């Protein structure tokens, strides 16, 4: 079971309060996790990545195991502790202040 | 008793202000979609409880929300705005070709006859239509692909299609406006389009009376005179009486003819309202005095309306979609400011009061008059 933590605005959009738990078949990667997220919650289409190019939106980041994985190839397998469910996969809205 | 519902889109969520026909006591609900930019909300003229809303942020992109109960509850609907075919390019700020890229929905225009049909004006400039209650969207690509499309260039606010007016006399006739390409008209339901900018003069473009390239800020129309349009351009207030074939300036005695918002009285097609803004480099009222100007002669002769509006130290802006009118016997007017105030008048603009004072910056105001 893959554990996903969404940013607050997307939690509100899909009406969940805590983590999202996903079954992901095959290689567990950024792409397969977001694919599974979008299948579970179609309203997320376009909010995390471009619906056509499937590229990560500019102000979205992917973190796991205290690492920024945003610039990794989306097909790269995620760390074993994410695959095992020990650690969550974080979808982050980039910080902005002012 | 009749009532009024004011749909307010702000930089940080949507708010709904409700009152009965007296328009004295107001109830404010919201924020809906807190933290998101709500560019526009508008209800169906056929079924006022059907409301569409554009919800967006730079982080998470575009969501379209729909309500079937007058804004009590909402559901996200279709947010896939794919340009038709290979989109091609328009001009970028530096004059180089730039691919058309969807950014956000600026304006939603529900059909005059079908609650499931709605038009959306988007950035980068294009017009989309849904006929299934906003579940799916298709581009009316004849606009973007007409001759001048590849030469359009964004203004500082982005290349947005912000105004959509469907003629009540002929639903095949639609007017739209784009910053900063100008105004366009279709007479065949959106298949073919042509620029309607003859008579506009803009000092900010190389050819001041070019066919396209004008920074049109907003256009309004009274339904009883669908060939007469009033325009607030970057500078200049304009009117046409031949469906945009030619325009004449009606700025007249306005203290400044820069501005964004313009609207027309619900029952008097020659009574129009603008909110003059000092200049294109100083987006606030002249002399710190927030004044609505009214013309009862379709332009040229204007009178300031100040009662109840701040007349000193006021430096807010009133954006293009942030003014609206109700349909009650004595026409009510409403406008929102970038300072978060919503001002209302229940006497055609003679006097005003703030019906909301501390909202986030207001992007849009639409009024529904309820039976």
Interface residues (C-beta under 8 A of the other chain):
Chain A: X7 X8 X9 X10 X13 X43 X45 X46 X47 X48 X51 X52 X57 X58 X59 X60 X93 X94
Chain B: X35 X36 X57 X58 X59 X60 X61 X62 X63 X76 X79 X80 X82
